[in-house]
C-alpha cells in the first residue's frame, strides 16, 4: 500500500475490520484482537462506541501513523 492509498483509507470517519486488516497487514484474528484493545481503551476513557466500527482517529493514534510524513511522501512522488 502506498502513501496515497493509505491517506485515502485513513481519511474515512470510521474504521471497520477490513480497513484495520489493510492498515495492519494482518489477518482477521489479529485485527480482531487489536480492535478489541482499542475499543476497550476508548470505553475505559468514557467513550461510547456504537456498532462494530471504531473512530479512524483512534485507530491512527493507536497505530501511531504519521500523517505528516505520509503527506511528504505523497508530495515527493508527484
NUDRENRO-284247 format. One record per atom (N, C-alpha, C, O): residue number from 1; residue in three letters; atom name; x, y, z. Coordinates in pm, 1 decimal, padded with zeros to 6 digits. Each point is the difference from the previous one (the first is absolute). Last residue first. Layout:
BEGIN
{sevex NUM; rodo ALA; lumdo CA; x X; y Y; z Z}
...
***
This chain:
BEGIN
{sevex 78; rodo UNK; lumdo N; x 00494.8; y 01293.2; z -00658.3}
{sevex 78; rodo UNK; lumdo CA; x -00068.2; y 00067.4; z -00111.0}
{sevex 78; rodo UNK; lumdo C; x 00093.8; y 00038.1; z -00109.1}
{sevex 78; rodo UNK; lumdo O; x -00042.0; y 00057.5; z -00100.4}
{sevex 77; rodo UNK; lumdo N; x 00153.5; y -00259.5; z 00533.5}
{sevex 77; rodo UNK; lumdo CA; x -00030.0; y -00094.1; z -00107.9}
{sevex 77; rodo UNK; lumdo C; x -00069.4; y 00064.4; z -00118.7}
{sevex 77; rodo UNK; lumdo O; x -00019.2; y -00064.4; z -00103.2}
{sevex 76; rodo UNK; lumdo N; x 00125.2; y 00300.9; z 00510.8}
{sevex 76; rodo UNK; lumdo CA; x 00124.4; y -00037.2; z -00068.0}
{sevex 76; rodo UNK; lumdo C; x -00026.9; y -00091.6; z -00120.0}
{sevex 76; rodo UNK; lumdo O; x 00075.1; y 00001.9; z -00097.5}
{sevex 75; rodo UNK; lumdo N; x -00433.1; y 00127.1; z 00384.5}
{sevex 75; rodo UNK; lumdo CA; x 00044.2; y 00114.2; z -00081.2}
{sevex 75; rodo UNK; lumdo C; x 00129.2; y -00030.5; z -00074.5}
{sevex 75; rodo UNK; lumdo O; x 00021.2; y 00052.4; z -00109.3}
{sevex 74; rodo UNK; lumdo N; x -00190.8; y -00379.3; z 00404.6}
{sevex 74; rodo UNK; lumdo CA; x -00094.8; y 00019.6; z -00109.0}
{sevex 74; rodo UNK; lumdo C; x 00045.0; y 00112.9; z -00091.5}
{sevex 74; rodo UNK; lumdo O; x -00006.3; y -00011.7; z -00122.4}
{sevex 73; rodo UNK; lumdo N; x 00243.0; y -00063.0; z 00517.8}
{sevex 73; rodo UNK; lumdo CA; x 00027.6; y -00105.9; z -00097.0}
{sevex 73; rodo UNK; lumdo C; x -00090.2; y 00014.3; z -00121.0}
{sevex 73; rodo UNK; lumdo O; x 00043.8; y -00019.7; z -00113.4}
{sevex 72; rodo UNK; lumdo N; x -00123.9; y 00310.0; z 00470.3}
{sevex 72; rodo UNK; lumdo CA; x 00128.2; y 00031.6; z -00063.2}
{sevex 72; rodo UNK; lumdo C; x 00034.9; y -00103.1; z -00106.2}
{sevex 72; rodo UNK; lumdo O; x 00045.1; y 00035.8; z -00108.8}
{sevex 71; rodo UNK; lumdo N; x -00426.8; y -00115.1; z 00371.4}
{sevex 71; rodo UNK; lumdo CA; x -00022.5; y 00114.0; z -00089.0}
{sevex 71; rodo UNK; lumdo C; x 00127.5; y 00038.2; z -00074.4}
{sevex 71; rodo UNK; lumdo O; x -00004.2; y 00030.4; z -00119.2}
{sevex 70; rodo UNK; lumdo N; x 00033.7; y -00357.9; z 00452.5}
{sevex 70; rodo UNK; lumdo CA; x -00069.5; y -00053.6; z -00116.4}
{sevex 70; rodo UNK; lumdo C; x -00028.0; y 00110.0; z -00101.5}
{sevex 70; rodo UNK; lumdo O; x 00011.8; y -00022.2; z -00120.5}
{sevex 69; rodo UNK; lumdo N; x 00170.8; y 00147.0; z 00533.4}
{sevex 69; rodo UNK; lumdo CA; x 00099.3; y -00072.0; z -00080.6}
{sevex 69; rodo UNK; lumdo C; x -00063.4; y -00057.3; z -00125.5}
{sevex 69; rodo UNK; lumdo O; x 00061.1; y 00003.0; z -00106.9}
{sevex 68; rodo UNK; lumdo N; x -00345.3; y 00199.9; z 00419.0}
{sevex 68; rodo UNK; lumdo CA; x 00087.4; y 00100.5; z -00062.1}
{sevex 68; rodo UNK; lumdo C; x 00103.8; y -00065.7; z -00090.0}
{sevex 68; rodo UNK; lumdo O; x 00027.1; y 00048.4; z -00109.9}
{sevex 67; rodo UNK; lumdo N; x -00310.8; y -00321.3; z 00373.6}
{sevex 67; rodo UNK; lumdo CA; x -00069.4; y 00055.6; z -00115.2}
{sevex 67; rodo UNK; lumdo C; x 00087.3; y 00103.8; z -00071.3}
{sevex 67; rodo UNK; lumdo O; x -00001.2; y 00007.5; z -00122.8}
{sevex 66; rodo UNK; lumdo N; x 00097.9; y -00439.9; z 00441.1}
{sevex 66; rodo UNK; lumdo CA; x 00049.1; y 00136.6; z -00016.6}
{sevex 66; rodo UNK; lumdo C; x -00057.2; y 00059.2; z -00129.0}
{sevex 66; rodo UNK; lumdo O; x 00051.9; y -00024.3; z -00108.9}
{sevex 65; rodo UNK; lumdo N; x -00212.2; y -00378.0; z 00473.9}
{sevex 65; rodo UNK; lumdo CA; x 00020.5; y 00029.2; z -00142.0}
{sevex 65; rodo UNK; lumdo C; x 00034.8; y 00148.0; z -00013.3}
{sevex 65; rodo UNK; lumdo O; x -00074.3; y 00086.2; z 00047.0}
{sevex 64; rodo UNK; lumdo N; x -00021.2; y -00411.1; z 00349.5}
{sevex 64; rodo UNK; lumdo CA; x 00105.1; y 00101.5; z -00012.8}
{sevex 64; rodo UNK; lumdo C; x 00037.2; y 00024.5; z -00146.9}
{sevex 64; rodo UNK; lumdo O; x 00117.5; y -00000.8; z -00036.9}
{sevex 63; rodo UNK; lumdo N; x -00467.3; y -00284.2; z 00253.1}
{sevex 63; rodo UNK; lumdo CA; x 00102.9; y -00058.6; z -00086.4}
{sevex 63; rodo UNK; lumdo C; x 00116.6; y 00095.1; z -00023.6}
{sevex 63; rodo UNK; lumdo O; x 00098.4; y -00035.8; z -00064.8}
{sevex 62; rodo UNK; lumdo N; x -00469.2; y 00175.4; z 00328.5}
{sevex 62; rodo UNK; lumdo CA; x 00046.4; y -00125.4; z 00059.8}
{sevex 62; rodo UNK; lumdo C; x 00113.3; y -00062.2; z -00081.0}
{sevex 62; rodo UNK; lumdo O; x 00093.2; y -00057.3; z 00056.5}
{sevex 61; rodo UNK; lumdo N; x -00308.7; y 00450.9; z -00221.9}
{sevex 61; rodo UNK; lumdo CA; x 00075.8; y 00028.1; z 00122.2}
{sevex 61; rodo UNK; lumdo C; x 00058.8; y -00127.5; z 00060.2}
{sevex 61; rodo UNK; lumdo O; x 00115.6; y -00001.2; z 00042.2}
{sevex 60; rodo UNK; lumdo N; x -00400.3; y -00042.4; z -00411.3}
{sevex 60; rodo UNK; lumdo CA; x 00123.4; y 00067.9; z -00042.2}
{sevex 60; rodo UNK; lumdo C; x 00087.7; y 00028.9; z 00121.7}
{sevex 60; rodo UNK; lumdo O; x 00121.4; y -00019.8; z -00004.3}
{sevex 59; rodo UNK; lumdo N; x -00546.5; y -00152.0; z 00090.9}
{sevex 59; rodo UNK; lumdo CA; x 00084.6; y -00103.1; z -00061.9}
{sevex 59; rodo UNK; lumdo C; x 00133.5; y 00060.9; z -00042.1}
{sevex 59; rodo UNK; lumdo O; x 00105.4; y -00059.0; z 00023.8}
{sevex 58; rodo UNK; lumdo N; x -00432.2; y 00347.5; z 00140.5}
{sevex 58; rodo UNK; lumdo CA; x 00048.7; y -00084.8; z 00109.2}
{sevex 58; rodo UNK; lumdo C; x 00093.1; y -00107.8; z -00052.9}
{sevex 58; rodo UNK; lumdo O; x 00099.8; y -00033.8; z 00063.6}
{sevex 57; rodo UNK; lumdo N; x -00318.5; y 00309.7; z -00375.3}
{sevex 57; rodo UNK; lumdo CA; x 00101.3; y 00075.8; z 00071.5}
{sevex 57; rodo UNK; lumdo C; x 00058.5; y -00081.5; z 00116.0}
{sevex 57; rodo UNK; lumdo O; x 00119.8; y 00008.2; z 00026.9}
{sevex 56; rodo UNK; lumdo N; x -00484.6; y -00179.2; z -00279.4}
{sevex 56; rodo UNK; lumdo CA; x 00128.0; y -00012.6; z -00069.7}
{sevex 56; rodo UNK; lumdo C; x 00110.2; y 00075.2; z 00073.0}
{sevex 56; rodo UNK; lumdo O; x 00114.8; y -00044.4; z 00000.8}
{sevex 55; rodo UNK; lumdo N; x -00542.4; y -00180.5; z 00242.5}
{sevex 55; rodo UNK; lumdo CA; x 00036.1; y 00128.6; z -00060.8}
{sevex 55; rodo UNK; lumdo C; x 00139.8; y -00011.1; z -00062.4}
{sevex 55; rodo UNK; lumdo O; x 00093.2; y -00048.6; z 00063.9}
{sevex 54; rodo UNK; lumdo N; x -00378.4; y -00396.3; z -00041.7}
{sevex 54; rodo UNK; lumdo CA; x 00075.4; y 00086.0; z 00089.9}
{sevex 54; rodo UNK; lumdo C; x 00022.1; y 00135.0; z -00066.6}
{sevex 54; rodo UNK; lumdo O; x 00006.3; y 00007.4; z -00122.7}
{sevex 53; rodo UNK; lumdo N; x -00403.7; y -00429.9; z 00073.6}
{sevex 53; rodo UNK; lumdo CA; x 00108.8; y 00079.6; z -00054.6}
{sevex 53; rodo UNK; lumdo C; x 00066.5; y 00083.6; z 00107.7}
{sevex 53; rodo UNK; lumdo O; x -00058.9; y 00028.9; z 00104.2}
{sevex 52; rodo UNK; lumdo N; x -00340.9; y -00319.8; z -00065.0}
{sevex 52; rodo UNK; lumdo CA; x 00123.7; y -00077.4; z -00007.5}
{sevex 52; rodo UNK; lumdo C; x 00119.4; y 00079.7; z -00049.4}
{sevex 52; rodo UNK; lumdo O; x 00110.6; y -00053.7; z -00005.8}
{sevex 51; rodo UNK; lumdo N; x -00555.7; y 00264.4; z 00278.3}
{sevex 51; rodo UNK; lumdo CA; x 00023.3; y -00096.3; z -00108.2}
{sevex 51; rodo UNK; lumdo C; x 00135.2; y -00067.7; z 00006.6}
{sevex 51; rodo UNK; lumdo O; x 00062.8; y -00007.4; z 00105.6}
{sevex 50; rodo UNK; lumdo N; x -00077.2; y 00449.1; z 00167.5}
{sevex 50; rodo UNK; lumdo CA; x -00117.5; y -00066.9; z -00056.9}
{sevex 50; rodo UNK; lumdo C; x 00041.0; y -00098.6; z -00108.6}
{sevex 50; rodo UNK; lumdo O; x 00092.2; y 00026.6; z -00077.1}
{sevex 49; rodo UNK; lumdo N; x 00150.9; y 00192.8; z 00524.0}
{sevex 49; rodo UNK; lumdo CA; x 00030.5; y -00041.7; z -00137.1}
{sevex 49; rodo UNK; lumdo C; x -00120.7; y -00075.2; z -00054.8}
{sevex 49; rodo UNK; lumdo O; x -00024.0; y -00114.4; z 00038.4}
{sevex 48; rodo UNK; lumdo N; x 00165.2; y 00486.5; z 00375.0}
{sevex 48; rodo UNK; lumdo CA; x -00097.3; y -00099.9; z -00043.0}
{sevex 48; rodo UNK; lumdo C; x 00028.2; y -00030.3; z -00146.8}
{sevex 48; rodo UNK; lumdo O; x 00004.9; y 00091.1; z -00082.6}
{sevex 47; rodo UNK; lumdo N; x 00332.1; y 00103.5; z 00501.0}
{sevex 47; rodo UNK; lumdo CA; x -00063.8; y 00016.1; z -00130.2}
{sevex 47; rodo UNK; lumdo C; x -00099.8; y -00112.4; z -00024.4}
{sevex 47; rodo UNK; lumdo O; x 00017.8; y -00112.2; z 00047.4}
{sevex 46; rodo UNK; lumdo N; x 00294.1; y 00174.2; z 00338.3}
{sevex 46; rodo UNK; lumdo CA; x -00132.6; y 00059.3; z 00009.9}
{sevex 46; rodo UNK; lumdo C; x -00071.6; y 00022.7; z -00132.0}
{sevex 46; rodo UNK; lumdo O; x -00106.8; y 00061.3; z -00002.2}
{sevex 45; rodo UNK; lumdo N; x 00538.5; y -00283.5; z 00123.5}
{sevex 45; rodo UNK; lumdo CA; x 00015.5; y 00144.8; z 00006.0}
{sevex 45; rodo UNK; lumdo C; x -00134.2; y 00071.8; z 00001.7}
{sevex 45; rodo UNK; lumdo O; x -00005.0; y 00122.8; z 00007.4}
{sevex 44; rodo UNK; lumdo N; x 00029.6; y -00592.8; z -00055.2}
{sevex 44; rodo UNK; lumdo CA; x 00052.2; y 00030.9; z 00132.9}
{sevex 44; rodo UNK; lumdo C; x 00023.2; y 00149.7; z 00019.3}
{sevex 44; rodo UNK; lumdo O; x 00001.2; y 00049.2; z 00112.8}
{sevex 43; rodo UNK; lumdo N; x -00137.3; y -00207.2; z -00536.7}
{sevex 43; rodo UNK; lumdo CA; x -00109.7; y -00016.4; z 00096.0}
{sevex 43; rodo UNK; lumdo C; x 00048.2; y 00033.9; z 00141.4}
{sevex 43; rodo UNK; lumdo O; x -00073.4; y 00061.9; z 00077.0}
{sevex 42; rodo UNK; lumdo N; x 00395.5; y -00065.4; z -00421.1}
{sevex 42; rodo UNK; lumdo CA; x -00093.0; y 00111.6; z -00017.6}
{sevex 42; rodo UNK; lumdo C; x -00113.7; y -00006.8; z 00101.7}
{sevex 42; rodo UNK; lumdo O; x -00038.1; y 00102.1; z 00057.2}
{sevex 41; rodo UNK; lumdo N; x 00344.2; y -00458.8; z -00066.1}
{sevex 41; rodo UNK; lumdo CA; x 00067.2; y 00122.0; z 00045.4}
{sevex 41; rodo UNK; lumdo C; x -00095.0; y 00119.2; z -00008.9}
{sevex 41; rodo UNK; lumdo O; x -00008.1; y 00080.7; z 00092.6}
{sevex 40; rodo UNK; lumdo N; x -00137.4; y -00492.5; z -00268.3}
{sevex 40; rodo UNK; lumdo CA; x 00003.6; y -00003.3; z 00146.7}
{sevex 40; rodo UNK; lumdo C; x 00065.1; y 00125.8; z 00057.2}
{sevex 40; rodo UNK; lumdo O; x -00045.0; y 00052.4; z 00101.9}
{sevex 39; rodo UNK; lumdo N; x 00048.6; y -00107.2; z -00571.4}
{sevex 39; rodo UNK; lumdo CA; x -00135.5; y 00026.7; z 00049.2}
{sevex 39; rodo UNK; lumdo C; x -00003.9; y 00001.6; z 00152.7}
{sevex 39; rodo UNK; lumdo O; x -00063.1; y 00087.3; z 00059.5}
{sevex 38; rodo UNK; lumdo N; x 00466.5; y -00207.0; z -00270.0}
{sevex 38; rodo UNK; lumdo CA; x -00029.0; y 00141.6; z -00022.8}
{sevex 38; rodo UNK; lumdo C; x -00137.3; y 00036.1; z 00056.8}
{sevex 38; rodo UNK; lumdo O; x -00016.4; y 00103.3; z 00064.9}
{sevex 37; rodo UNK; lumdo N; x 00141.5; y -00556.3; z -00049.3}
{sevex 37; rodo UNK; lumdo CA; x 00085.4; y 00080.6; z 00088.2}
{sevex 37; rodo UNK; lumdo C; x -00030.3; y 00148.6; z -00013.5}
{sevex 37; rodo UNK; lumdo O; x -00010.7; y 00071.4; z 00099.7}
{sevex 36; rodo UNK; lumdo N; x -00207.1; y -00371.6; z -00391.6}
{sevex 36; rodo UNK; lumdo CA; x -00051.8; y -00014.6; z 00136.2}
{sevex 36; rodo UNK; lumdo C; x 00081.9; y 00084.8; z 00097.6}
{sevex 36; rodo UNK; lumdo O; x -00056.2; y 00063.9; z 00089.0}
{sevex 35; rodo UNK; lumdo N; x 00208.4; y -00090.0; z -00529.2}
{sevex 35; rodo UNK; lumdo CA; x -00125.1; y 00076.3; z 00004.4}
{sevex 35; rodo UNK; lumdo C; x -00058.3; y -00003.6; z 00140.9}
{sevex 35; rodo UNK; lumdo O; x -00045.1; y 00102.1; z 00051.8}
{sevex 34; rodo UNK; lumdo N; x 00416.2; y -00371.1; z -00139.0}
{sevex 34; rodo UNK; lumdo CA; x 00039.9; y 00140.5; z 00009.5}
{sevex 34; rodo UNK; lumdo C; x -00123.1; y 00089.8; z 00007.6}
{sevex 34; rodo UNK; lumdo O; x -00000.2; y 00098.9; z 00073.2}
{sevex 33; rodo UNK; lumdo N; x -00073.7; y -00560.2; z -00135.7}
{sevex 33; rodo UNK; lumdo CA; x 00067.1; y 00022.7; z 00128.8}
{sevex 33; rodo UNK; lumdo C; x 00033.8; y 00147.4; z 00019.2}
{sevex 33; rodo UNK; lumdo O; x -00024.7; y 00056.8; z 00106.3}
{sevex 32; rodo UNK; lumdo N; x -00148.9; y -00192.2; z -00523.4}
{sevex 32; rodo UNK; lumdo CA; x -00103.6; y -00002.3; z 00103.7}
{sevex 32; rodo UNK; lumdo C; x 00058.7; y 00025.0; z 00138.4}
{sevex 32; rodo UNK; lumdo O; x -00060.0; y 00070.3; z 00081.3}
{sevex 31; rodo UNK; lumdo N; x 00355.2; y -00117.4; z -00444.4}
{sevex 31; rodo UNK; lumdo CA; x -00071.7; y 00127.6; z -00008.5}
{sevex 31; rodo UNK; lumdo C; x -00110.3; y 00007.7; z 00105.1}
{sevex 31; rodo UNK; lumdo O; x -00022.7; y 00106.0; z 00058.3}
{sevex 30; rodo UNK; lumdo N; x 00255.7; y -00510.5; z -00102.6}
{sevex 30; rodo UNK; lumdo CA; x 00088.1; y 00100.8; z 00059.4}
{sevex 30; rodo UNK; lumdo C; x -00068.1; y 00137.2; z -00001.2}
{sevex 30; rodo UNK; lumdo O; x 00011.0; y 00076.2; z 00096.1}
{sevex 29; rodo UNK; lumdo N; x -00243.0; y -00429.3; z -00309.1}
{sevex 29; rodo UNK; lumdo CA; x 00011.5; y -00023.6; z 00144.8}
{sevex 29; rodo UNK; lumdo C; x 00086.7; y 00105.0; z 00068.9}
{sevex 29; rodo UNK; lumdo O; x -00036.7; y 00050.1; z 00106.3}
{sevex 28; rodo UNK; lumdo N; x -00015.9; y -00043.9; z -00590.9}
{sevex 28; rodo UNK; lumdo CA; x -00121.0; y 00035.5; z 00073.5}
{sevex 28; rodo UNK; lumdo C; x 00017.1; y -00013.7; z 00151.9}
{sevex 28; rodo UNK; lumdo O; x -00040.0; y 00089.2; z 00074.7}
{sevex 27; rodo UNK; lumdo N; x 00489.2; y -00013.4; z -00361.1}
{sevex 27; rodo UNK; lumdo CA; x -00123.5; y -00073.8; z -00019.2}
{sevex 27; rodo UNK; lumdo C; x -00110.2; y 00044.0; z 00094.0}
{sevex 27; rodo UNK; lumdo O; x 00016.0; y 00091.2; z 00081.0}
{sevex 26; rodo UNK; lumdo N; x 00385.3; y 00242.8; z -00261.0}
{sevex 26; rodo UNK; lumdo CA; x -00011.8; y -00125.6; z 00072.8}
{sevex 26; rodo UNK; lumdo C; x -00133.6; y -00065.8; z -00030.7}
{sevex 26; rodo UNK; lumdo O; x -00079.8; y 00050.8; z -00078.8}
{sevex 25; rodo UNK; lumdo N; x 00278.9; y 00407.7; z -00009.5}
{sevex 25; rodo UNK; lumdo CA; x 00061.1; y -00101.9; z -00085.0}
{sevex 25; rodo UNK; lumdo C; x -00004.1; y -00135.7; z 00066.3}
{sevex 25; rodo UNK; lumdo O; x 00095.8; y -00076.8; z -00007.7}
{sevex 24; rodo UNK; lumdo N; x -00264.6; y 00528.9; z 00152.8}
{sevex 24; rodo UNK; lumdo CA; x 00095.2; y -00082.2; z 00074.2}
{sevex 24; rodo UNK; lumdo C; x 00075.5; y -00098.5; z -00087.4}
{sevex 24; rodo UNK; lumdo O; x 00109.5; y -00044.3; z 00034.8}
{sevex 23; rodo UNK; lumdo N; x -00446.7; y 00330.5; z -00219.9}
{sevex 23; rodo UNK; lumdo CA; x 00097.2; y 00085.0; z 00068.6}
{sevex 23; rodo UNK; lumdo C; x 00109.3; y -00080.8; z 00068.5}
{sevex 23; rodo UNK; lumdo O; x 00117.4; y 00036.9; z -00003.0}
{sevex 22; rodo UNK; lumdo N; x -00479.3; y -00266.5; z -00200.4}
{sevex 22; rodo UNK; lumdo CA; x 00086.2; y 00062.7; z -00099.9}
{sevex 22; rodo UNK; lumdo C; x 00108.2; y 00085.4; z 00065.4}
{sevex 22; rodo UNK; lumdo O; x 00116.3; y -00004.3; z -00040.2}
{sevex 21; rodo UNK; lumdo N; x -00442.4; y -00188.1; z 00317.3}
{sevex 21; rodo UNK; lumdo CA; x 00083.9; y -00105.8; z -00055.3}
{sevex 21; rodo UNK; lumdo C; x 00095.6; y 00056.8; z -00105.4}
{sevex 21; rodo UNK; lumdo O; x 00116.0; y -00040.7; z -00006.5}
{sevex 20; rodo UNK; lumdo N; x -00439.7; y 00327.1; z 00182.4}
{sevex 20; rodo UNK; lumdo CA; x 00102.9; y -00027.9; z 00099.5}
{sevex 20; rodo UNK; lumdo C; x 00094.7; y -00108.9; z -00048.8}
{sevex 20; rodo UNK; lumdo O; x 00120.8; y 00008.1; z 00022.5}
{sevex 19; rodo UNK; lumdo N; x -00497.5; y 00092.6; z -00283.3}
{sevex 19; rodo UNK; lumdo CA; x 00094.7; y 00111.4; z -00002.0}
{sevex 19; rodo UNK; lumdo C; x 00115.8; y -00025.9; z 00095.2}
{sevex 19; rodo UNK; lumdo O; x 00115.8; y 00024.8; z -00033.5}
{sevex 18; rodo UNK; lumdo N; x -00467.9; y -00330.8; z 00039.3}
{sevex 18; rodo UNK; lumdo CA; x 00075.3; y -00011.7; z -00125.4}
{sevex 18; rodo UNK; lumdo C; x 00104.6; y 00110.8; z -00011.3}
{sevex 18; rodo UNK; lumdo O; x 00113.1; y -00024.6; z -00042.1}
{sevex 17; rodo UNK; lumdo N; x -00417.1; y 00035.8; z 00405.5}
{sevex 17; rodo UNK; lumdo CA; x 00099.1; y -00105.5; z 00016.1}
{sevex 17; rodo UNK; lumdo C; x 00084.4; y -00016.4; z -00125.8}
{sevex 17; rodo UNK; lumdo O; x 00120.4; y -00023.4; z 00010.2}
{sevex 16; rodo UNK; lumdo N; x -00319.7; y 00505.3; z 00060.3}
{sevex 16; rodo UNK; lumdo CA; x -00059.5; y -00131.8; z 00018.6}
{sevex 16; rodo UNK; lumdo C; x 00111.4; y -00105.1; z 00005.4}
{sevex 16; rodo UNK; lumdo O; x 00117.9; y 00033.9; z -00010.1}
{sevex 15; rodo UNK; lumdo N; x -00163.3; y 00521.3; z 00106.9}
{sevex 15; rodo UNK; lumdo CA; x 00087.7; y -00109.1; z -00042.3}
{sevex 15; rodo UNK; lumdo C; x -00070.4; y -00132.2; z 00027.2}
{sevex 15; rodo UNK; lumdo O; x -00032.1; y -00031.6; z 00114.5}
{sevex 14; rodo UNK; lumdo N; x -00124.4; y 00584.5; z -00204.7}
{sevex 14; rodo UNK; lumdo CA; x -00004.6; y -00121.0; z 00081.4}
{sevex 14; rodo UNK; lumdo C; x 00088.8; y -00107.6; z -00060.4}
{sevex 14; rodo UNK; lumdo O; x 00017.4; y -00006.4; z -00121.7}
{sevex 13; rodo UNK; lumdo N; x -00027.1; y 00438.9; z -00079.4}
{sevex 13; rodo UNK; lumdo CA; x -00043.1; y 00033.9; z 00136.2}
{sevex 13; rodo UNK; lumdo C; x 00009.5; y -00121.7; z 00093.5}
{sevex 13; rodo UNK; lumdo O; x 00043.6; y 00012.2; z 00114.4}
{sevex 12; rodo UNK; lumdo N; x 00284.4; y 00059.4; z -00551.4}
{sevex 12; rodo UNK; lumdo CA; x -00135.9; y -00039.4; z 00034.1}
{sevex 12; rodo UNK; lumdo C; x -00031.0; y 00037.2; z 00144.8}
{sevex 12; rodo UNK; lumdo O; x 00090.1; y 00011.6; z 00083.1}
{sevex 11; rodo UNK; lumdo N; x 00339.9; y 00031.9; z -00299.5}
{sevex 11; rodo UNK; lumdo CA; x -00084.4; y 00119.0; z -00007.5}
{sevex 11; rodo UNK; lumdo C; x -00146.5; y -00031.6; z 00030.2}
{sevex 11; rodo UNK; lumdo O; x -00082.5; y 00090.8; z 00009.7}
{sevex 10; rodo UNK; lumdo N; x 00451.1; y -00411.3; z -00045.2}
{sevex 10; rodo UNK; lumdo CA; x -00014.3; y 00060.3; z 00132.6}
{sevex 10; rodo UNK; lumdo C; x -00081.4; y 00128.8; z -00002.5}
{sevex 10; rodo UNK; lumdo O; x -00024.4; y 00059.2; z 00105.1}
{sevex 9; rodo UNK; lumdo N; x 00106.9; y -00295.8; z -00514.8}
{sevex 9; rodo UNK; lumdo CA; x -00063.0; y -00091.5; z 00094.7}
{sevex 9; rodo UNK; lumdo C; x -00022.4; y 00066.5; z 00135.5}
{sevex 9; rodo UNK; lumdo O; x -00107.0; y -00015.0; z 00059.1}
{sevex 8; rodo UNK; lumdo N; x 00343.5; y 00248.0; z -00394.6}
{sevex 8; rodo UNK; lumdo CA; x -00140.3; y -00012.9; z -00038.2}
{sevex 8; rodo UNK; lumdo C; x -00075.1; y -00087.6; z 00100.3}
{sevex 8; rodo UNK; lumdo O; x -00113.6; y 00029.7; z 00036.9}
{sevex 7; rodo UNK; lumdo N; x 00576.6; y 00009.6; z 00012.3}
{sevex 7; rodo UNK; lumdo CA; x -00067.4; y 00125.3; z 00036.2}
{sevex 7; rodo UNK; lumdo C; x -00148.0; y -00005.4; z -00035.1}
{sevex 7; rodo UNK; lumdo O; x -00083.7; y 00049.3; z 00075.6}
{sevex 6; rodo UNK; lumdo N; x 00347.7; y -00412.7; z -00209.7}
{sevex 6; rodo UNK; lumdo CA; x -00010.1; y 00004.3; z 00145.9}
{sevex 6; rodo UNK; lumdo C; x -00071.8; y 00126.3; z 00047.1}
{sevex 6; rodo UNK; lumdo O; x -00084.2; y -00005.7; z 00089.6}
{sevex 5; rodo UNK; lumdo N; x 00183.3; y -00043.4; z -00547.4}
{sevex 5; rodo UNK; lumdo CA; x -00104.3; y -00095.0; z 00039.9}
{sevex 5; rodo UNK; lumdo C; x -00021.4; y 00003.1; z 00151.0}
{sevex 5; rodo UNK; lumdo O; x -00113.3; y -00007.1; z 00047.6}
{sevex 4; rodo UNK; lumdo N; x 00464.7; y 00267.4; z -00221.0}
{sevex 4; rodo UNK; lumdo CA; x -00128.9; y 00051.5; z -00046.2}
{sevex 4; rodo UNK; lumdo C; x -00114.2; y -00089.6; z 00044.7}
{sevex 4; rodo UNK; lumdo O; x -00102.4; y 00048.4; z 00048.4}
{sevex 3; rodo UNK; lumdo N; x 00550.8; y -00184.3; z 00038.1}
{sevex 3; rodo UNK; lumdo CA; x -00042.7; y 00110.5; z 00086.7}
{sevex 3; rodo UNK; lumdo C; x -00136.5; y 00053.9; z -00041.0}
{sevex 3; rodo UNK; lumdo O; x -00081.5; y 00032.9; z 00086.1}
{sevex 2; rodo UNK; lumdo N; x 00169.7; y -00541.6; z -00216.8}
{sevex 2; rodo UNK; lumdo CA; x 00082.3; y 00120.9; z -00005.3}
{sevex 2; rodo UNK; lumdo C; x -00061.2; y 00110.6; z 00084.6}
{sevex 2; rodo UNK; lumdo O; x -00107.2; y -00016.3; z 00058.4}
{sevex 1; rodo UNK; lumdo N; x 00103.8; y -00544.7; z -00043.8}
{sevex 1; rodo UNK; lumdo CA; x -00085.0; y 00115.7; z 00000.0}
{sevex 1; rodo UNK; lumdo C; x 00090.5; y 00123.3; z 00000.0}
{sevex 1; rodo UNK; lumdo O; x 00089.2; y 00012.2; z 00084.0}
***
